[in-house]
Amino acid sequence: MNINATLLGQAITFAILIWFTMKFVWPPLMAAMAERAKTIADGLAAAERGKHDLELAEKRAAEILRQGKEKASEIISASEKRASEIIEEAKAQAKAEGDRILVAAKADIDQEVFRAKEQLRTQVSAVALAGAGKILGREIDAKAHNDLLDKLVAEI
């Protein structure tokens, strides 16, 4: 066998192998690699979108948390203000009630003092009448000397 014929046969066989490979094997391999590259690119893009969405969600969560804290602070300050208003109202009502009770007590005391004075005047006039009767040695008629006794009670 001749080396040239062998070499030529091998070259033709290799060319047929290359043609067969380029025609039937290479396109499915390239399609599979392109599909895999597309899948990887889609996965990377989805990961990037997910990362971006995560950043947005974190920002939104931080904003919502900040707003919640502000609202809670507003509610707390409003409730503290309302509590102080209620306390002030209660103090005012208690003072008004205390003043009303004090006025009523003073009025009751004044009435009791007036009643005691009247009762004392009546008793003093009765004692004075009895004393005058003993001094004069006769009984004094209260009905007859009513005007005089009224003047005496008024003076006492």
Buried (B, 14 or more C-beta within 10 A) or exposed (E): EEEEEEEEEEEEEEEEEEEEEEEEEEEEEEEEEEEEEEEEEEEEEEEEEEEEEEEEEEEEEEEEEEEEEEEEEEEEEEEEEEEEEEEEEEEEEEEEEEEEEEEEEEEEEEEEEEEEEEEEBEEEBEEBBEEEEEEEEEEBEEEEBEEEBEEBBEEE
